Amino acid sequence: MVTSQSPAKKKSREEIAAAYVSEPWWYDVRGFFILTFAYNSTLTSQLRFFGPNFGPDHLEVACGTGTLLDLILKWRAFKRLPAVKITGIDYAESMLAGAIRRFDKRPDMEFEHADAAEMPFEDNRFDTANIANSIHCLPDVDGALRDIVRVLKPGGTFAANVLLYPRGIQPFRTIAQRINDWGIRKGILYTPYEQSDIRARIVAAGFEIVEDSVSGNCYNVLARKPETAAQATEAV
């Protein structure tokens, strides 16, 4: 495996939010291209990974326009999984506006403009949380992970996929690297990660790892907030 730190200058959270000021349809098309060639992942695999992790009161962090969330909810309905209450947040107001329009007839869903590292929710509120295709877009990833731990109930679970530095064979590794460099220059990507680095950050935030795996250029991880403080100490 070959990894390389991108030479592109990383953006602030305000610059990243501004980079997402585009039409939701273009964001979705661009996202599909990045999913295929940078993440080396598929929509089907994401539905199967994120779809089961929805408790009665669910938090969707960095929900974007809600395109993937909408597909996941359709997948859950097809699988006859229980209906849930969903709260979505995003720092990019234009993306959040797209999600609000998409789900405007759903009284069981609400959306708030919020920073993932400073969420306006009480402690121990949510049963589950997901971050789909976005951890690597967060400037303060450690703060966001700690705040997700804070708002999850003890025993609550958190699912995320994280963009890794390009792996695999040529020319696909070079294609992925060029997409990543463009994403950082554009402001829609903060940084990819090494698997060991992001795993350590998740544990340091207070989670215990339930299961994890690498697929393509993605690290998929399901983690749990410990039931007790003693378990949290053991996880670290």
Summary of the structure (lengths in Angstrom):
residues: 236
radius of gyration: 16.8
end to end distance: 27.8
largest distance: 47.7
contacts: 772
relative contact order: 0.18
helix: 41%
strand: 22%
